[in-house]
Every structure is written in C-alpha cells, then in structure tokens.
Amino acid sequence: MPFPFNIVFIKKLPLLFAACFFFYGCKSKTNSDETTQQVFKLADSPVFNEDSAYAFVQKQVDFGPRVPNTSAHKKCGDFLVKTLEKYGLQVTEQTFEATTYDGKKLNARNIIGSFNPTASKRILLTSHWDSRPFADQDSLNKNKPVPAANDGASGVGILLEIARTLSVSANKPDLGVDIIFFDAEDWGNSDKAKDKFSGYCLGSQHWAANKHIPNYTAYFGILLDMVGAKGATFPKEGYSVQMAESVVKEVWDIARELGYSNYFLDQRGSGITDDHVPVNEVAKIPMIDIIHTQPDNIAQTFFKDWHTTNDTMENIDPKTLKAVGQTVLQVLYQEGSPQAM
C-alpha cells in the first residue's frame, strides 16, 4: 500500500483525501551523483525575542475568548491597534458586518499595521485574532468558547513581536511590511455551512474583495495559524505549494539554514482551507500558510487541544514561537537586503 488514504481537514472540515507524502527540496550533497543543496548567505537579522512574543500571546488570552460581539473581543482589538501604533506602524481599522453561516451579524474589524508604508516592495504577514465561539471538539464543554491561545493568539503574538523588533532595530529591512489581523475567521461549521469556506475565513474574504488600499499588492504573503504549541510540526501546506511554491521553498530553505528543520518539515502536508486561500484567489497575492499539522497522525490532524476549552497557555512553547518568529523575521531581512538568495 504505497499511497495510503488518510483523513484530511479542509480547514476545520474532515474530508477523505489521498495524501501523498514526499520530500521536497534539495538534499545535502554527499557524493557527485546527488543534487547539491542550494547555498546562500543569510542577511544580518535581529534576534527574535520569544519571551516577548509569549507575553503578547498571554496578554490576548488574559482578555478572555475574543469572540466577536463580546467585550473581550473589543478590548483585545483596541489593544492590538494601540500596540501597532506604539511601534510606529500606520494603522487602518477595516470595520465590516459579517454574516455567519447561521445568520448572526458580527461587528468585525480587520486590523492592518503598515511598516515603511511608502516602500514599493511589500511583504504581507497575517494571522486571525478572533476566538472560536464554541468548543465543538471538546468532550464536555462543546458550547463554551475556545480560549484560543494557539489557534489565534500565537500567530498574532509572533507578528506583534516582529512589529516591535522592526521598530527598535537600528538595522531595518529595505522594504515595506503589512501586518493584517483578520477577524471572524473561526465561526464556521463544516456540517451546516454551505459555502466554499464552510463559514470560515470571513475577515480574509472581506479584505481580499475590499483591500484597505485600492489596488494594493504585495510581493508575497505569509499566514500564521496555530504556530505556538509544544512540539509543533509545519509540513509544506498543500495549497501553499500549489499556489505559491517558490515562497514555500524560500521560507523552508531559510528555516533549514537557521536550524529549524525539526519544526519546518521537508514534507508536503494536507491542503487546508484557511485565510491564505481568498488572498491567493481573490486578492491575487501569492500567500503561504505556516500551520501546525501532523501528517502522520490519521486520528488527529491538528494539535490535540484544537477547538477545545484546553487551548490555553499550557499549550504554548516559547521555543516554537522562536522557530517561527525568527524564520519569518529572517525572510523579511533576506528580501530587504541587497543580497539575493
């Protein structure tokens, strides 16, 4: 059975899919018959502070579940805006009314922070900042909201730390960086929603169709989703490879050079319908998804406390935040340096 069938999730949706796992990229040269590994010089980059990123994750969780239309959601959103402004980013709040699969109206806002807003070359970094309103994967508390330490706050925490690092570093990359915190991502239901996204990704769908700046574009984008758990693994997400293969290669090559291959697996993973899909398909910006999946675990595609009330700070490991944050920061400096990979 060389190509076993596996259960694959399309974002939060189980779907039978033939998962073909293979190694991608060049191997280290051991003899003249093997392909030579690409060698490049890493640009000078600041050190990513994992403890500061951890504190940003903790701050979000301390507000409580950031479910749209709640006080915790509004307070956390205000905190994100003030923090980006504190670090000198130009902030745009894109407010909109989102309609859920079950007809609820959400007061939502995408929060955009722009570093070096006049630069022509731009990199887009995103994560969702809302919390799931019901812990449907929980054995006991299915109707309670998810604390969302990993599934939401971890990616936001890393991007806040990148914003802080860019603001304080004397060595700044020669490019623009746009950070978008997408709202209303996690209100879907794969059993009841009838749309392409099963009710998920409302904020990214809205932004992709209504960019905060007319005709906005970026060289490429990186989405962070569930990027803080202990022992996290990041295979090359399937749609990312399909829609932005060269970006995947660059990011995973950099992670390898930094010594993070135990996190960034040289292996193709499942296709996950996530916020990067509308950005690719509608906004026409090549974007990849760094997302924690377990390609060899048929029973559990995502981390064990996914969509449960146990998605708390106990899940978060500063070492994982460091691996992802340092890799993404290095990508910015690599792209903003005269050195070419």
C-alpha positions as semicolon CSV with decimal commas, in nm:
position;residue;x (nm);y (nm);z (nm)
1;M;0,000;0,000;0,000
2;P;0,247;0,272;-0,117
3;F;-0,007;0,561;-0,113
4;P;-0,231;0,508;0,190
5;F;-0,554;0,706;0,216
6;N;-0,581;0,949;0,504
7;I;-0,837;1,178;0,663
8;V;-0,760;1,539;0,568
9;F;-0,921;1,854;0,707
10;I;-1,013;2,139;0,476
11;K;-0,953;2,398;0,748
12;K;-1,194;2,269;1,012
13;L;-1,362;2,017;0,781
14;P;-1,282;1,644;0,763
15;L;-1,260;1,520;0,405
16;L;-1,136;1,193;0,258
17;F;-0,826;1,274;0,059
18;A;-0,542;1,073;-0,085
19;A;-0,241;1,217;0,092
20;C;0,078;1,160;-0,094
21;F;0,375;1,245;0,128
22;F;0,702;1,317;-0,038
23;F;1,023;1,505;0,028
24;Y;1,055;1,845;-0,139
25;G;1,372;2,041;-0,195
26;C;1,737;1,960;-0,235
27;K;1,932;1,720;-0,017
28;S;2,281;1,785;0,110
29;K;2,546;1,671;-0,130
30;T;2,717;1,352;-0,016
31;N;2,860;1,240;-0,350
32;S;2,880;1,355;-0,709
33;D;2,554;1,178;-0,802
34;E;2,338;1,368;-0,554
35;T;2,180;1,710;-0,605
36;T;2,373;1,992;-0,445
37;Q;2,188;2,179;-0,175
38;Q;2,131;2,546;-0,255
39;V;2,371;2,763;-0,057
40;F;2,307;3,127;0,022
41;K;2,424;3,382;0,274
42;L;2,181;3,479;0,549
43;A;2,132;3,854;0,575
44;D;2,201;4,023;0,908
45;S;1,879;3,999;1,107
46;P;1,785;4,097;1,463
47;V;1,722;3,830;1,725
48;F;1,355;3,739;1,770
49;N;1,261;3,757;2,140
50;E;1,044;3,454;2,218
51;D;0,971;3,569;2,574
52;S;0,827;3,895;2,446
53;A;0,618;3,703;2,190
54;Y;0,495;3,474;2,469
55;A;0,389;3,779;2,672
56;F;0,191;3,907;2,372
57;V;0,011;3,572;2,350
58;Q;-0,060;3,580;2,724
59;K;-0,198;3,934;2,700
60;Q;-0,456;3,829;2,442
61;V;-0,562;3,523;2,639
62;D;-0,600;3,738;2,952
63;F;-0,884;3,927;2,783
64;G;-1,080;3,602;2,765
65;P;-1,211;3,441;2,445
66;R;-1,208;3,706;2,171
67;V;-1,545;3,611;2,024
68;P;-1,694;3,882;1,800
69;N;-1,971;4,093;1,962
70;T;-1,821;4,047;2,310
71;S;-1,644;4,289;2,543
72;A;-1,327;4,077;2,537
73;H;-1,318;4,099;2,158
74;K;-1,349;4,478;2,159
75;K;-1,087;4,525;2,433
76;C;-0,839;4,297;2,261
77;G;-0,892;4,469;1,927
78;D;-0,826;4,806;2,088
79;F;-0,508;4,664;2,242
80;L;-0,386;4,540;1,904
81;V;-0,446;4,880;1,746
82;K;-0,266;5,066;2,024
83;T;0,027;4,825;2,022
84;L;0,084;4,858;1,648
85;E;0,062;5,236;1,679
86;K;0,304;5,229;1,972
87;Y;0,562;5,062;1,747
88;G;0,521;5,327;1,480
89;L;0,311;5,136;1,226
90;Q;0,046;5,316;1,025
91;V;-0,280;5,155;1,139
92;T;-0,602;5,108;0,945
93;E;-0,912;4,959;1,103
94;Q;-1,135;4,795;0,844
95;T;-1,473;4,757;1,011
96;F;-1,743;4,548;0,849
97;E;-2,054;4,348;0,931
98;A;-2,001;3,978;0,880
99;T;-2,289;3,735;0,844
100;T;-2,226;3,388;0,984
101;Y;-2,346;3,062;0,829
102;D;-2,633;3,059;1,082
103;G;-2,742;3,417;1,011
104;K;-2,578;3,602;1,301
105;K;-2,446;3,952;1,239
106;L;-2,095;4,017;1,370
107;N;-1,939;4,356;1,432
108;A;-1,597;4,271;1,292
109;R;-1,277;4,455;1,209
110;N;-0,962;4,364;1,027
111;I;-0,667;4,547;1,181
112;I;-0,385;4,649;0,944
113;G;-0,048;4,786;1,050
114;S;0,197;4,911;0,788
115;F;0,572;4,942;0,841
116;N;0,750;5,171;0,593
117;P;0,421;5,244;0,413
118;T;0,580;5,427;0,118
119;A;0,804;5,137;0,013
120;S;0,711;4,985;-0,320
121;K;0,821;4,630;-0,238
122;R;0,591;4,490;0,032
123;I;0,556;4,165;0,225
124;L;0,220;4,075;0,380
125;L;0,207;3,895;0,718
126;T;-0,126;3,780;0,861
127;S;-0,297;3,585;1,136
128;H;-0,654;3,571;1,268
129;W;-0,722;3,731;1,606
130;D;-1,073;3,611;1,692
131;S;-1,164;3,307;1,904
132;R;-1,398;3,024;1,810
133;P;-1,735;3,071;1,987
134;F;-1,794;2,702;2,058
135;A;-1,554;2,423;2,153
136;D;-1,707;2,161;1,925
137;Q;-1,412;1,922;1,964
138;D;-1,439;1,927;2,344
139;S;-1,576;1,615;2,511
140;L;-1,756;1,808;2,788
141;N;-1,783;2,180;2,704
142;K;-1,894;2,194;2,342
143;N;-2,095;2,514;2,386
144;K;-1,822;2,712;2,561
145;P;-1,591;2,946;2,368
146;V;-1,232;2,845;2,294
147;P;-0,956;3,035;2,485
148;A;-0,761;3,024;2,156
149;A;-0,407;3,053;2,289
150;N;-0,263;2,855;1,999
151;D;-0,544;2,880;1,742
152;G;-0,529;3,254;1,701
153;A;-0,323;3,426;1,970
154;S;0,007;3,252;1,888
155;G;0,028;3,393;1,536
156;V;-0,078;3,738;1,650
157;G;0,182;3,729;1,929
158;I;0,459;3,650;1,682
159;L;0,353;3,931;1,449
160;L;0,334;4,183;1,734
161;E;0,689;4,087;1,832
162;I;0,802;4,129;1,470
163;A;0,643;4,476;1,472
164;R;0,826;4,559;1,795
165;T;1,156;4,428;1,658
166;L;1,127;4,631;1,338
167;S;1,059;4,944;1,544
168;V;1,358;4,913;1,778
169;S;1,619;4,768;1,544
170;A;1,883;5,003;1,405
171;N;1,914;4,765;1,111
172;K;1,587;4,781;0,920
173;P;1,498;4,587;0,603
174;D;1,466;4,788;0,284
175;L;1,102;4,704;0,216
176;G;0,751;4,758;0,347
177;V;0,570;4,515;0,575
178;D;0,194;4,499;0,618
179;I;0,058;4,308;0,915
180;I;-0,309;4,213;0,899
181;F;-0,502;4,062;1,187
182;F;-0,805;3,903;1,021
183;D;-1,128;3,891;1,218
184;A;-1,420;3,648;1,213
185;E;-1,213;3,355;1,088
186;D;-1,330;3,088;1,328
187;W;-1,713;3,086;1,324
188;G;-1,755;2,807;1,069
189;N;-1,936;2,477;1,076
190;S;-1,844;2,207;0,827
191;D;-2,172;2,021;0,879
192;K;-2,412;2,313;0,840
193;A;-2,242;2,585;0,635
194;K;-2,297;2,559;0,261
195;D;-2,039;2,800;0,122
196;K;-1,695;2,713;-0,014
197;F;-1,526;2,802;0,316
198;S;-1,780;2,624;0,541
199;G;-1,846;2,953;0,717
200;Y;-1,482;3,023;0,800
201;C;-1,243;3,300;0,686
202;L;-1,499;3,584;0,685
203;G;-1,241;3,853;0,758
204;S;-0,992;3,747;0,493
205;Q;-1,269;3,706;0,237
206;H;-1,386;4,060;0,309
207;W;-1,035;4,207;0,287
208;A;-0,949;4,019;-0,032
209;A;-1,256;4,166;-0,202
210;N;-1,219;4,511;-0,038
211;K;-0,850;4,586;0,010
212;H;-0,771;4,861;0,259
213;I;-0,584;5,043;-0,019
214;P;-0,724;5,026;-0,374
215;N;-0,502;4,817;-0,600
216;Y;-0,287;4,713;-0,302
217;T;-0,049;4,432;-0,378
218;A;0,246;4,260;-0,214
219;Y;0,543;4,061;-0,337
220;F;0,410;3,768;-0,136
221;G;0,238;3,690;0,194
222;I;0,275;3,456;0,492
223;L;-0,016;3,341;0,708
224;L;0,050;3,210;1,060
225;D;-0,205;2,972;1,213
226;M;-0,153;2,758;1,524
227;V;0,219;2,833;1,549
228;G;0,294;2,812;1,922
229;A;0,235;2,460;2,052
230;K;0,492;2,233;2,210
231;G;0,645;2,000;1,954
232;A;0,469;2,170;1,662
233;T;0,538;2,050;1,309
234;F;0,486;2,253;0,994
235;P;0,474;2,044;0,677
236;K;0,451;2,231;0,348
237;E;0,077;2,300;0,337
238;G;-0,078;2,167;0,018
239;Y;-0,249;2,477;-0,122
240;S;0,061;2,684;-0,043
241;V;0,271;2,453;-0,259
242;Q;0,007;2,464;-0,531
243;M;-0,038;2,844;-0,535
244;A;0,295;2,985;-0,410
245;E;0,557;2,713;-0,441
246;S;0,856;2,946;-0,470
247;V;0,758;3,121;-0,145
248;V;0,730;2,787;0,033
249;K;1,076;2,695;-0,088
250;E;1,229;3,022;0,028
251;V;1,074;3,005;0,376
252;W;1,159;2,638;0,433
253;D;1,514;2,690;0,300
254;I;1,563;2,975;0,546
255;A;1,420;2,769;0,832
256;R;1,666;2,493;0,744
257;E;1,959;2,733;0,741
258;L;1,854;2,862;1,082
259;G;1,842;2,508;1,223
260;Y;1,465;2,469;1,248
261;S;1,410;2,168;1,023
262;N;1,260;1,977;1,314
263;Y;0,972;2,226;1,300
264;F;0,959;2,304;0,926
265;L;0,931;1,955;0,780
266;D;1,068;1,887;0,435
267;Q;0,741;1,712;0,356
268;R;0,420;1,804;0,180
269;G;0,115;1,817;0,404
270;S;-0,260;1,837;0,361
271;G;-0,441;2,118;0,183
272;I;-0,602;2,340;0,448
273;T;-0,870;2,591;0,352
274;D;-0,752;2,889;0,554
275;D;-0,716;3,268;0,523
276;H;-0,445;3,237;0,258
277;V;-0,691;3,090;0,005
278;P;-0,901;3,406;-0,058
279;V;-0,582;3,614;-0,055
280;N;-0,444;3,395;-0,334
281;E;-0,765;3,350;-0,531
282;V;-0,934;3,690;-0,495
283;A;-0,661;3,937;-0,398
284;K;-0,417;3,764;-0,637
285;I;-0,129;3,781;-0,389
286;P;0,078;3,462;-0,353
287;M;0,047;3,366;0,013
288;I;0,154;3,058;0,205
289;D;0,023;2,911;0,529
290;I;0,256;2,812;0,813
291;I;0,017;2,589;1,007
292;H;0,067;2,312;1,262
293;T;-0,049;1,978;1,126
294;Q;0,052;1,621;1,197
295;P;0,084;1,448;0,859
296;D;0,149;1,103;1,004
297;N;-0,137;1,110;1,257
298;I;-0,458;0,988;1,093
299;A;-0,667;1,040;1,407
300;Q;-0,556;1,398;1,482
301;T;-0,464;1,636;1,202
302;F;-0,418;1,943;1,424
303;F;-0,275;1,980;1,775
304;K;-0,450;1,774;2,043
305;D;-0,645;2,059;2,209
306;W;-0,767;2,212;1,882
307;H;-1,118;2,360;1,917
308;T;-1,144;2,267;2,285
309;T;-1,150;2,464;2,610
310;N;-0,799;2,329;2,673
311;D;-0,643;2,555;2,408
312;T;-0,477;2,753;2,687
313;M;-0,133;2,893;2,764
314;E;-0,023;2,546;2,875
315;N;-0,002;2,467;2,504
316;I;0,237;2,749;2,423
317;D;0,610;2,686;2,400
318;P;0,847;2,984;2,358
319;K;1,078;2,757;2,157
320;T;0,812;2,713;1,890
321;L;0,739;3,086;1,886
322;K;1,113;3,141;1,839
323;A;1,142;2,899;1,548
324;V;0,854;3,056;1,357
325;G;0,925;3,416;1,453
326;Q;1,297;3,404;1,373
327;T;1,226;3,236;1,039
328;V;0,968;3,495;0,933
329;L;1,189;3,781;1,053
330;Q;1,480;3,638;0,854
331;V;1,259;3,622;0,545
332;L;1,193;3,995;0,577
333;Y;1,562;4,077;0,608
334;Q;1,653;3,841;0,328
335;E;1,401;4,012;0,099
336;G;1,503;4,358;0,218
337;S;1,875;4,305;0,167
338;P;2,088;4,364;-0,144
339;Q;2,191;4,000;-0,111
340;A;1,996;3,766;-0,331
341;M;1,921;3,408;-0,236
